[in-house]
Amino acid sequence: MPPKAQGLLNETMAWLDTWYDPSAGYLYDCAGSVALRHETRSSAWYALGLLARNNGSDAVEAERIVRNIIQAQFKNEQDQWYGDYEMYPGQPQVGSSVYPAVIYNSWDPNWRGFVGTTFIMILEEFGELLSDDTQEMVLESLYNTTKGDTYRVGGVDDDNLYPSYSNPAIMRAFVSGWTGRRLTDSNMTASGEMYAQEIIDLFTMYDTLSEFNSGTYTGVSLFGLLLWSKYLPNDSVMTEYGPKMLQDTWKAVEQLWHPGFKNMVGPWDRAYGFDMNRYVSLMGLWFWALIGKDKSSIIEHPQDMSHSPDWAWGPPMAVLAGFHETLIPNDTLTKLETFSGEHIFTASAYYPPYDLKPRNITTWLSENLTIGGESYTENVLGGPSESQGSFNPAIIHWNTGDEINFLSWYATEMALEADVSPGKLNLTYPQGNASSTFTFVVGTFKKVNMILSWEDLQGLNVTLSGNVNASYSLSFAGQLGGSGDLVRDFEFWNFTYTMPSGFEGIPNICLELKLSE
């Protein structure tokens, strides 16, 4: 294992060891605020890490965890969640009168992919450390989870799995293709290959993931593409296209990653925060494994960051890191370490059925100021995940002199035209009207605790124009007070503009930005 990846594995496992409950054979939930309930998915990743470390009783404990997870797998073929895994041991019966089945709540269909891919890695990398009986259990479990995943049809029974939902779609295709070959089930193999081809056809339209530029989910998609590239035979379409798709994704990442800011700058389709230095992102873990923890967005003690349970992804990433390095374009790692200078990046992406046309992305990056914007027309509010808090189609980052801060447009429209140029962000609502609003959230500052106007922002001058009312409302959303709720654990100042009374036309606002002393 390369030294940086070994460091990731060592630190992750030292942290996860403190969460392990040997009396149960599961990890406690790393979120920490769940009254010592256990958690299934992170326990699977921990089992993989135990096998990779293989010290003392590690392999014995790993096998115990694997068997526990499989024994609790949902096995009723009549249930929509057949082949999925419990969120935690002792969870009430999903679908009962007192515990209704609520997708992505009482059960999560994506866990078939998360646990299934981990089980395949365990068999491929460390199968000899498991008994023959346990290996057979794993294969039976993979058959069930693969078959259960075929129950997922986008738009049916509240499911949103389409080939455009990049991260679980890539995992689904892989698990089906691998399991079908291992069990000589030609239908299962063909199903994985056909689904993979749908993902590939969508990707090759613009050489981008449909789920574009996510600090977390780009990391999962890269994970899945590595599985395509490493564990399938040459006759698979996934083996053929996996390396190219991974390399094209890294070409975009190298343009959007700002080494000085330690952030993949916007726009983001789906984010768990506004600053990767403050929450654990899976791309942050990939940067750790590939260019070193000190050059990544992960701080010295990751458990102090928001969304820290995602650190449990460390073992699978560490195990794959050496192979990952062989696929990354030669000059990418160098570009990730040092800012390449002011530049503009453009791309397009497409996420049907939610996108009514391809999204167009433009990002301008300079040494201490970046602006990202995404033009789109969709049939949902808040992007395909329908989350206004995680959908960031227009966002600005700047160096205040003390920290990296953000200014983000809060998505209130299903269509946006975002024009980005050096020092300027111009936003237009093609479907807007007199009731439209423009809302901007601005991060808090270490040295400025009161914001009463735009003039109070540390390190940034903002000049606004357009056809909105010149006056605006200003409020604060804080952990202990203010108005409104936090967004992904982040406090913020809220600037909201309305349209003039009797307005007719297309709402527009333009922000001109300059760094200040």
CORBELHU-V901460 format. One record per residue. RES is the residue in three letters. PSI is psi in degrees with one decimal (* if undefined). D_FIRST is the distance of its C-alpha to the first C-alpha in Angstrom with 1 decimal. Layout:
# CORBELHU-V901460
RES&PSI&D_FIRST ; RES&PSI&D_FIRST
This chain:
# CORBELHU-V901460
MET&131.1&0.0 ; PRO&150.0&3.8 ; PRO&-42.2&6.4 ; LYS&-40.8&8.3 ; ALA&-38.3&6.3 ; GLN&-39.1&5.8 ; GLY&-41.3&9.5 ; LEU&-46.1&10.4 ; LEU&-47.1&9.4 ; ASN&-46.9&11.2 ; GLU&-40.1&14.1 ; THR&-46.0&14.6 ; MET&-36.4&14.8 ; ALA&-37.3&17.1 ; TRP&-47.0&19.2 ; LEU&-31.2&19.4 ; ASP&-34.1&20.2 ; THR&-16.0&23.4 ; TRP&-7.7&24.4 ; TYR&134.2&24.0 ; ASP&97.2&27.4 ; PRO&-19.4&27.3 ; SER&-21.7&31.0 ; ALA&-23.1&30.2 ; GLY&33.0&26.8 ; TYR&158.4&26.0 ; LEU&145.0&24.7 ; TYR&154.4&27.5 ; ASP&121.5&27.7 ; CYS&-7.9&25.7 ; ALA&-28.3&28.5 ; GLY&-16.8&30.3 ; SER&38.3&33.8 ; VAL&26.3&34.4 ; ALA&43.9&36.0 ; LEU&29.1&33.2 ; ARG&155.1&32.9 ; HIS&177.7&29.6 ; GLU&138.0&27.5 ; THR&-51.8&26.2 ; ARG&-49.1&23.6 ; SER&-27.5&21.4 ; SER&-36.6&21.8 ; ALA&-43.6&20.2 ; TRP&-37.2&17.1 ; TYR&-40.3&17.2 ; ALA&-42.9&17.5 ; LEU&-43.3&14.3 ; GLY&-38.3&12.6 ; LEU&-42.1&14.6 ; LEU&-36.4&13.5 ; ALA&-38.5&9.8 ; ARG&-48.8&10.9 ; ASN&52.7&13.7 ; ASN&137.0&15.7 ; GLY&-121.8&19.4 ; SER&14.5&21.0 ; ASP&-47.6&18.0 ; ALA&-36.7&18.3 ; VAL&-45.1&22.0 ; GLU&-38.1&22.0 ; ALA&-44.9&19.7 ; GLU&-38.9&22.1 ; ARG&-44.1&25.0 ; ILE&-46.6&23.8 ; VAL&-45.1&23.3 ; ARG&-38.3&26.8 ; ASN&-45.1&28.3 ; ILE&-42.7&27.2 ; ILE&-40.2&28.5 ; GLN&-26.0&31.8 ; ALA&6.2&32.5 ; GLN&145.4&31.9 ; PHE&124.3&35.1 ; LYS&9.0&36.7 ; ASN&111.6&40.1 ; GLU&-13.3&40.3 ; GLN&-15.0&43.2 ; ASP&144.8&41.2 ; GLN&-27.1&39.6 ; TRP&16.0&36.5 ; TYR&136.1&36.2 ; GLY&-5.6&32.7 ; ASP&178.5&31.4 ; TYR&147.8&30.0 ; GLU&145.3&31.7 ; MET&-37.0&30.9 ; TYR&150.5&31.2 ; PRO&141.9&32.7 ; GLY&5.3&36.4 ; GLN&139.0&36.9 ; PRO&164.3&40.4 ; GLN&115.2&41.3 ; VAL&135.6&40.4 ; GLY&1.8&43.6 ; SER&169.9&46.0 ; SER&-27.9&49.1 ; VAL&-5.0&47.7 ; TYR&75.5&44.2 ; PRO&151.3&44.5 ; ALA&114.1&41.7 ; VAL&111.6&40.6 ; ILE&139.9&37.7 ; TYR&18.0&34.9 ; ASN&-84.5&36.5 ; SER&-20.3&37.3 ; TRP&151.1&34.9 ; ASP&109.9&32.2 ; PRO&-23.7&31.8 ; ASN&-16.9&28.5 ; TRP&-20.8&27.0 ; ARG&-44.4&27.4 ; GLY&-44.8&24.7 ; PHE&-47.8&22.4 ; VAL&-40.8&22.6 ; GLY&-45.6&23.0 ; THR&-36.5&19.9 ; THR&-41.1&17.9 ; PHE&-38.3&19.7 ; ILE&-42.6&18.9 ; MET&-39.6&15.2 ; ILE&-45.5&15.8 ; LEU&-42.9&17.9 ; GLU&-42.0&15.7 ; GLU&-34.0&12.4 ; PHE&22.7&14.1 ; GLY&-33.2&17.8 ; GLU&-14.0&18.5 ; LEU&-5.8&18.1 ; LEU&151.5&21.0 ; SER&159.4&24.6 ; ASP&-38.0&26.4 ; ASP&-42.4&28.6 ; THR&-38.6&25.9 ; GLN&-39.4&24.3 ; GLU&-39.1&27.8 ; MET&-41.7&28.2 ; VAL&-43.6&25.1 ; LEU&-40.6&26.6 ; GLU&-40.4&30.0 ; SER&-41.5&28.6 ; LEU&-36.0&26.9 ; TYR&-46.5&30.3 ; ASN&-43.8&32.1 ; THR&-33.4&29.9 ; THR&-44.9&30.1 ; LYS&-41.9&33.8 ; GLY&-34.5&34.2 ; ASP&-22.9&32.5 ; THR&-14.4&35.2 ; TYR&-14.8&37.7 ; ARG&119.3&36.4 ; VAL&118.6&38.7 ; GLY&129.0&38.8 ; GLY&-2.3&42.1 ; VAL&134.1&43.0 ; ASP&40.2&43.0 ; ASP&13.6&41.5 ; ASP&144.8&38.3 ; ASN&21.9&36.8 ; LEU&107.5&34.2 ; TYR&164.4&34.9 ; PRO&-21.8&32.7 ; SER&-17.9&32.9 ; TYR&81.9&31.1 ; SER&-51.7&27.9 ; ASN&-48.7&25.1 ; PRO&-27.6&26.7 ; ALA&-44.6&28.3 ; ILE&-41.7&25.0 ; MET&-40.9&23.7 ; ARG&-48.2&27.0 ; ALA&-42.5&27.1 ; PHE&-50.4&23.7 ; VAL&-40.1&24.5 ; SER&-46.5&27.9 ; GLY&-40.5&26.8 ; TRP&-47.5&24.1 ; THR&-40.7&26.3 ; GLY&-41.7&29.4 ; ARG&-43.5&27.8 ; ARG&-34.5&26.5 ; LEU&7.9&29.9 ; THR&44.2&31.9 ; ASP&99.2&33.5 ; SER&-33.5&34.6 ; ASN&-41.2&36.0 ; MET&-42.2&32.8 ; THR&-47.9&30.9 ; ALA&-37.3&33.6 ; SER&-44.4&33.6 ; GLY&-41.9&29.9 ; GLU&-41.8&30.5 ; MET&-40.5&33.6 ; TYR&-39.4&32.2 ; ALA&-39.5&29.3 ; GLN&-36.4&31.9 ; GLU&-40.0&33.7 ; ILE&-43.3&30.6 ; ILE&-44.6&30.1 ; ASP&-39.6&33.8 ; LEU&-42.8&33.7 ; PHE&-44.8&30.7 ; THR&-5.5&32.1 ; MET&-42.2&35.3 ; TYR&9.0&33.8 ; ASP&39.2&30.1 ; THR&153.4&29.3 ; LEU&141.8&28.3 ; SER&-40.9&31.5 ; GLU&86.6&29.9 ; PHE&137.8&29.4 ; ASN&68.5&27.7 ; SER&127.0&26.6 ; GLY&-27.5&24.3 ; THR&-54.7&23.4 ; TYR&-20.5&24.1 ; THR&-35.7&22.8 ; GLY&-39.7&19.4 ; VAL&-41.1&20.3 ; SER&-41.7&21.6 ; LEU&-41.5&18.5 ; PHE&-49.5&16.6 ; GLY&-40.0&19.4 ; LEU&-31.0&19.4 ; LEU&-39.3&15.8 ; LEU&-43.5&17.0 ; TRP&-44.6&20.0 ; SER&-27.1&18.1 ; LYS&-37.8&15.6 ; TYR&5.1&17.5 ; LEU&152.8&21.1 ; PRO&170.8&23.1 ; ASN&-19.3&24.7 ; ASP&1.5&28.0 ; SER&138.4&26.8 ; VAL&-25.0&27.9 ; MET&-38.5&24.7 ; THR&-36.3&22.6 ; GLU&-44.4&25.2 ; TYR&-19.3&25.2 ; GLY&-50.8&21.9 ; PRO&-41.7&20.2 ; LYS&-42.2&23.5 ; MET&-39.5&23.9 ; LEU&-44.6&20.4 ; GLN&-41.1&21.2 ; ASP&-36.4&24.7 ; THR&-41.4&23.5 ; TRP&-31.2&21.3 ; LYS&-37.6&24.4 ; ALA&-42.4&26.4 ; VAL&-41.5&23.8 ; GLU&-25.2&23.7 ; GLN&-28.6&27.5 ; LEU&-17.4&27.7 ; TRP&126.6&25.0 ; HIS&104.3&26.9 ; PRO&-32.3&24.7 ; GLY&-36.0&27.7 ; PHE&-17.8&28.3 ; LYS&47.7&24.7 ; ASN&143.1&26.0 ; MET&107.7&26.1 ; VAL&164.1&29.9 ; GLY&177.7&32.3 ; PRO&156.6&33.8 ; TRP&136.4&31.7 ; ASP&-30.8&32.6 ; ARG&111.5&31.1 ; ALA&152.9&29.8 ; TYR&18.3&29.4 ; GLY&174.4&30.8 ; PHE&-6.5&32.2 ; ASP&115.3&29.7 ; MET&-14.2&25.9 ; ASN&-9.9&26.0 ; ARG&-6.3&27.8 ; TYR&150.4&26.1 ; VAL&115.7&22.6 ; SER&151.1&21.8 ; LEU&-32.3&19.0 ; MET&-35.3&19.0 ; GLY&-39.0&18.7 ; LEU&-37.4&15.4 ; TRP&-41.7&14.2 ; PHE&-40.5&15.5 ; TRP&-49.7&13.6 ; ALA&-27.2&10.2 ; LEU&-36.2&11.4 ; ILE&-3.3&13.9 ; GLY&146.2&13.6 ; LYS&-38.4&15.5 ; ASP&-22.1&18.6 ; LYS&-3.8&19.1 ; SER&-176.9&18.7 ; SER&4.5&21.6 ; ILE&128.3&20.1 ; ILE&176.9&22.2 ; GLU&-43.1&21.4 ; HIS&89.3&22.3 ; PRO&-26.4&21.5 ; GLN&-14.8&23.7 ; ASP&-10.5&26.6 ; MET&158.5&26.3 ; SER&153.9&28.1 ; HIS&30.9&26.5 ; SER&-25.9&24.0 ; PRO&-22.6&23.4 ; ASP&-12.1&21.2 ; TRP&-22.7&18.6 ; ALA&-12.6&18.0 ; TRP&-10.1&16.3 ; GLY&-47.4&13.1 ; PRO&-52.2&11.5 ; PRO&-34.8&12.0 ; MET&-41.5&11.0 ; ALA&-41.5&7.6 ; VAL&-34.3&7.1 ; LEU&-8.9&8.8 ; ALA&-40.8&7.6 ; GLY&-44.3&6.2 ; PHE&-38.8&9.4 ; HIS&-44.7&11.3 ; GLU&-33.0&11.1 ; THR&-17.2&12.8 ; LEU&-16.8&15.6 ; ILE&136.4&16.5 ; PRO&144.2&19.6 ; ASN&-40.3&19.3 ; ASP&0.7&21.3 ; THR&-46.1&20.2 ; LEU&-37.7&17.5 ; THR&-43.1&20.2 ; LYS&-27.5&22.8 ; LEU&-19.2&20.8 ; GLU&-25.5&20.9 ; THR&133.1&24.6 ; PHE&130.3&27.6 ; SER&-0.8&29.1 ; GLY&168.8&32.7 ; GLU&133.4&35.2 ; HIS&162.9&34.9 ; ILE&133.8&35.9 ; PHE&134.7&33.7 ; THR&148.7&35.4 ; ALA&169.6&34.3 ; SER&154.9&35.7 ; ALA&160.4&34.5 ; TYR&127.7&36.3 ; TYR&76.2&36.1 ; PRO&151.4&39.0 ; PRO&5.1&41.0 ; TYR&-37.0&40.8 ; ASP&126.5&41.0 ; LEU&-12.8&44.5 ; LYS&163.9&43.3 ; PRO&146.8&40.1 ; ARG&140.8&38.9 ; ASN&127.3&38.9 ; ILE&135.0&36.5 ; THR&131.2&37.2 ; THR&131.8&35.3 ; TRP&127.4&36.4 ; LEU&132.4&34.1 ; SER&-178.5&35.4 ; GLU&-42.0&34.2 ; ASN&9.0&35.6 ; LEU&133.2&36.8 ; THR&148.8&35.5 ; ILE&129.5&37.5 ; GLY&138.0&36.2 ; GLY&150.7&38.6 ; GLU&123.4&38.6 ; SER&134.8&41.8 ; TYR&159.8&42.1 ; THR&115.6&44.7 ; GLU&166.9&43.6 ; ASN&11.4&45.5 ; VAL&161.6&43.8 ; LEU&129.2&43.6 ; GLY&22.5&40.2 ; GLY&176.8&38.2 ; PRO&-26.7&37.1 ; SER&-2.2&35.8 ; GLU&45.9&39.3 ; SER&106.8&38.1 ; GLN&-26.2&39.8 ; GLY&-25.5&37.5 ; SER&-12.0&34.3 ; PHE&115.0&35.9 ; ASN&78.7&36.1 ; PRO&-12.9&37.7 ; ALA&118.3&38.9 ; ILE&145.8&37.3 ; ILE&139.6&37.5 ; HIS&145.4&35.3 ; TRP&157.8&36.5 ; ASN&114.4&35.8 ; THR&-10.0&38.5 ; GLY&-23.6&38.0 ; ASP&-20.5&36.4 ; GLU&174.4&34.0 ; ILE&127.1&33.2 ; ASN&172.8&35.7 ; PHE&153.8&36.6 ; LEU&111.0&39.7 ; SER&137.1&39.3 ; TRP&132.9&41.9 ; TYR&121.3&42.2 ; ALA&115.8&42.6 ; THR&4.0&46.2 ; GLU&150.5&46.9 ; MET&-0.1&45.8 ; ALA&137.1&46.3 ; LEU&137.4&45.4 ; GLU&116.0&45.8 ; ALA&113.7&43.6 ; ASP&123.2&44.3 ; VAL&132.2&42.0 ; SER&170.2&42.8 ; PRO&119.0&42.2 ; GLY&12.1&43.4 ; LYS&137.4&44.9 ; LEU&116.2&44.1 ; ASN&120.6&47.0 ; LEU&132.1&47.0 ; THR&140.2&49.5 ; TYR&98.4&50.2 ; PRO&-21.8&51.7 ; GLN&11.5&52.6 ; GLY&172.3&53.6 ; ASN&-165.5&57.1 ; ALA&-20.5&59.1 ; SER&-0.4&57.1 ; SER&151.6&53.7 ; THR&153.1&51.9 ; PHE&116.7&49.2 ; THR&130.6&47.0 ; PHE&134.5&44.5 ; VAL&133.6&42.2 ; VAL&132.4&41.3 ; GLY&162.1&38.8 ; THR&165.7&40.1 ; PHE&149.2&40.1 ; LYS&-35.9&39.3 ; LYS&-2.2&42.6 ; VAL&113.7&44.9 ; ASN&-3.0&45.7 ; MET&126.3&48.6 ; ILE&115.4&48.7 ; LEU&-11.6&52.3 ; SER&173.4&52.0 ; TRP&-29.0&49.7 ; GLU&-16.3&50.9 ; ASP&-5.3&49.0 ; LEU&131.0&45.5 ; GLN&123.7&43.7 ; GLY&2.7&42.7 ; LEU&129.3&43.8 ; ASN&128.3&47.3 ; VAL&122.7&47.8 ; THR&125.4&50.9 ; LEU&144.2&51.8 ; SER&175.3&54.2 ; GLY&-163.5&55.1 ; ASN&21.6&57.6 ; VAL&167.7&56.5 ; ASN&139.7&58.6 ; ALA&-31.3&58.2 ; SER&158.0&57.9 ; TYR&160.8&54.9 ; SER&146.7&54.0 ; LEU&130.2&51.5 ; SER&172.4&49.9 ; PHE&135.4&46.9 ; ALA&111.9&44.5 ; GLY&164.6&43.2 ; GLN&-35.6&41.6 ; LEU&5.6&44.9 ; GLY&-168.9&47.4 ; GLY&-164.2&48.6 ; SER&139.3&49.1 ; GLY&168.9&46.5 ; ASP&157.6&43.2 ; LEU&154.2&39.8 ; VAL&112.9&37.6 ; ARG&44.4&34.0 ; ASP&-1.2&34.7 ; PHE&130.1&35.9 ; GLU&155.6&39.3 ; PHE&160.4&41.3 ; TRP&137.5&44.7 ; ASN&116.4&46.3 ; PHE&120.1&48.6 ; THR&130.4&50.5 ; TYR&141.7&53.0 ; THR&171.5&55.7 ; MET&152.5&57.9 ; PRO&153.7&61.6 ; SER&133.2&64.3 ; GLY&15.7&65.4 ; PHE&138.6&62.6 ; GLU&135.9&62.5 ; GLY&-158.3&59.9 ; ILE&116.5&56.2 ; PRO&137.8&54.4 ; ASN&144.1&52.6 ; ILE&142.5&51.1 ; CYS&131.0&49.6 ; LEU&121.8&47.5 ; GLU&131.8&47.7 ; LEU&134.7&45.2 ; LYS&141.5&45.2 ; LEU&143.6&43.2 ; SER&165.6&45.6 ; GLU&*&45.6
